[in-house]
Amino acid sequence: MQEQEVDQLLNFVDSLDYENYVNDTEVNTMLDSLKQRIEQIKEEKLLIQKLKQEAEQQKHSEQDVQSQHSRQDEVSVARSVSRVFITHLFIYP
């Protein structure tokens, strides 16, 4: 930004009649809308965070179930191998 533009902006801010804008209905309505939107964004962020946590918990639960299934599969395979081994040991000496 050029120095002249900066000076113009500073002059505008210095000469601004804040009282006029504070009492303006349209400005207040816009400010209220902005406040509501800010609250919505905060709520959305909290919801997103909660959903992420729930998804992470679900992921861990699924991993636990898969792990249990994997162990059950290993036990099942071990039993099958044992049966085959015992069958061959006693039936086919």
Sine and cosine of phi, psi and omega as CSV:
sin_phi,cos_phi,sin_psi,cos_psi,sin_omega,cos_omega
0.00,0.00,0.64,-0.77,-0.01,-1.00
-0.98,0.18,0.38,-0.92,-0.04,-1.00
-0.86,0.51,-0.61,0.79,-0.01,-1.00
-0.90,0.43,-0.67,0.75,0.02,-1.00
-0.90,0.43,-0.64,0.77,0.03,-1.00
-0.89,0.47,-0.71,0.71,0.02,-1.00
-0.87,0.49,-0.66,0.75,0.01,-1.00
-0.90,0.44,-0.68,0.73,0.02,-1.00
-0.90,0.43,-0.66,0.75,0.02,-1.00
-0.90,0.43,-0.64,0.77,0.06,-1.00
-0.90,0.44,-0.66,0.75,0.03,-1.00
-0.87,0.49,-0.73,0.68,0.00,-1.00
-0.89,0.45,-0.67,0.74,0.00,-1.00
-0.90,0.43,-0.56,0.83,-0.06,-1.00
-1.00,-0.07,-0.01,1.00,-0.05,-1.00
-0.92,0.39,0.73,-0.69,0.01,-1.00
-1.00,-0.06,1.00,-0.04,-0.06,-1.00
-0.89,0.46,-0.60,0.80,-0.01,-1.00
-0.85,0.53,-0.64,0.77,0.00,-1.00
-0.89,0.46,-0.66,0.76,-0.03,-1.00
-0.98,0.20,-0.56,0.83,-0.01,-1.00
-0.90,0.44,-0.59,0.81,-0.02,-1.00
-1.00,0.01,-0.03,1.00,-0.02,-1.00
-0.97,0.24,0.80,-0.60,-0.04,-1.00
-0.89,0.45,-0.68,0.74,-0.01,-1.00
-0.89,0.45,-0.68,0.73,0.01,-1.00
-0.89,0.45,-0.70,0.71,0.02,-1.00
-0.89,0.45,-0.62,0.78,0.04,-1.00
-0.90,0.45,-0.69,0.73,0.04,-1.00
-0.90,0.43,-0.66,0.75,0.02,-1.00
-0.89,0.45,-0.66,0.75,0.06,-1.00
-0.88,0.47,-0.67,0.74,0.04,-1.00
-0.89,0.46,-0.67,0.74,0.03,-1.00
-0.89,0.45,-0.67,0.74,0.02,-1.00
-0.88,0.47,-0.67,0.74,0.03,-1.00
-0.89,0.45,-0.67,0.74,0.00,-1.00
-0.91,0.41,-0.62,0.78,0.04,-1.00
-0.88,0.48,-0.68,0.73,0.03,-1.00
-0.90,0.44,-0.65,0.76,0.05,-1.00
-0.87,0.48,-0.69,0.72,0.00,-1.00
-0.89,0.46,-0.67,0.74,0.03,-1.00
-0.88,0.48,-0.71,0.71,0.01,-1.00
-0.90,0.44,-0.65,0.76,0.02,-1.00
-0.89,0.45,-0.66,0.75,0.02,-1.00
-0.89,0.45,-0.67,0.74,0.04,-1.00
-0.90,0.44,-0.66,0.75,0.02,-1.00
-0.90,0.44,-0.69,0.72,0.03,-1.00
-0.88,0.48,-0.68,0.73,0.01,-1.00
-0.89,0.46,-0.68,0.73,0.01,-1.00
-0.90,0.44,-0.68,0.73,0.01,-1.00
-0.90,0.44,-0.62,0.79,0.05,-1.00
-0.90,0.44,-0.67,0.74,0.02,-1.00
-0.90,0.44,-0.68,0.73,0.03,-1.00
-0.90,0.44,-0.65,0.76,0.03,-1.00
-0.90,0.44,-0.64,0.77,0.02,-1.00
-0.90,0.43,-0.67,0.74,0.03,-1.00
-0.90,0.44,-0.66,0.75,0.03,-1.00
-0.89,0.46,-0.66,0.75,0.01,-1.00
-0.88,0.48,-0.70,0.71,0.01,-1.00
-0.91,0.42,-0.62,0.78,0.03,-1.00
-0.89,0.45,-0.69,0.72,0.02,-1.00
-0.90,0.43,-0.63,0.77,0.04,-1.00
-0.90,0.44,-0.63,0.77,0.04,-1.00
-0.89,0.45,-0.69,0.73,0.02,-1.00
-0.90,0.45,-0.69,0.72,0.03,-1.00
-0.88,0.47,-0.64,0.77,0.01,-1.00
-0.90,0.43,-0.67,0.75,0.03,-1.00
-0.90,0.43,-0.68,0.74,0.03,-1.00
-0.89,0.45,-0.64,0.77,0.01,-1.00
-0.88,0.47,-0.70,0.71,0.04,-1.00
-0.90,0.43,-0.65,0.76,0.04,-1.00
-0.89,0.45,-0.64,0.77,0.05,-1.00
-0.89,0.46,-0.67,0.74,0.02,-1.00
-0.89,0.45,-0.68,0.74,0.03,-1.00
-0.90,0.43,-0.68,0.73,0.01,-1.00
-0.88,0.48,-0.69,0.72,0.03,-1.00
-0.90,0.44,-0.69,0.73,0.01,-1.00
-0.88,0.47,-0.66,0.75,0.04,-1.00
-0.89,0.45,-0.70,0.72,0.00,-1.00
-0.88,0.47,-0.70,0.71,0.02,-1.00
-0.88,0.47,-0.66,0.75,0.02,-1.00
-0.89,0.46,-0.69,0.73,0.02,-1.00
-0.87,0.49,-0.72,0.69,0.00,-1.00
-0.88,0.47,-0.70,0.72,-0.01,-1.00
-0.88,0.47,-0.73,0.68,-0.01,-1.00
-0.92,0.40,-0.65,0.76,0.03,-1.00
-0.86,0.51,-0.74,0.68,0.00,-1.00
-0.93,0.37,-0.54,0.84,-0.02,-1.00
-0.93,0.38,-0.68,0.73,-0.08,-1.00
-0.99,-0.11,-0.52,0.85,-0.04,-1.00
-1.00,0.01,-0.63,0.78,-0.01,-1.00
-0.90,-0.44,0.96,0.27,-0.05,-1.00
-0.94,0.35,0.00,0.00,0.00,0.00
